[in-house]
Structure formats: structure tokens, C-alpha cells
Amino acid sequence: MINVKSRTVICPHCGHHTHLDLDVSNGDQDYYEECTNCCQEIHIKTHFDEVKRAIDIAFDADDEQFY
């Protein structure tokens, strides 16, 4: 069974609202999507919380620099 959730996120690069279709049937995921406006990559992490029976979605620019 495919469980697709539609979410709107704000691009951390340009601030544009980007619509994402997330397939949450495969458990925890860690991947990149392109912003439809600026074409920069958005790092997306999904986690299924079994206790709460909820999906946690985190996204960021993933461009932090470590020194």
C-alpha cells in the first residue's frame, strides 16, 4: 500500500513555497528534492514515530559549513 502525503514547505534557499509528495510507506527516509523556483536542493528526512503513530518531516538547506 502506497501512502503518499502532500506537503507544502518553504524553500530554505529562496523562501518560495514548494509542494512535495512524500511516500511515507517505506519507513524512515533521507533524500533530496529540488526547489521548483531556484533549483537548489532541499534535504528532506522523514521518520515514522510508532508511539505517536505520526510522521515527522524535517527539511533544511544542508549547506552548513564545518570548520
Secondary structure as UniProt FT lines:
FT   STRAND          4..10
FT   TURN            12..14
FT   STRAND          17..23
FT   TURN            25..26
FT   STRAND          29..34
FT   TURN            36..38
FT   STRAND          41..49
FT   TURN            50..53
FT   STRAND          54..60
//
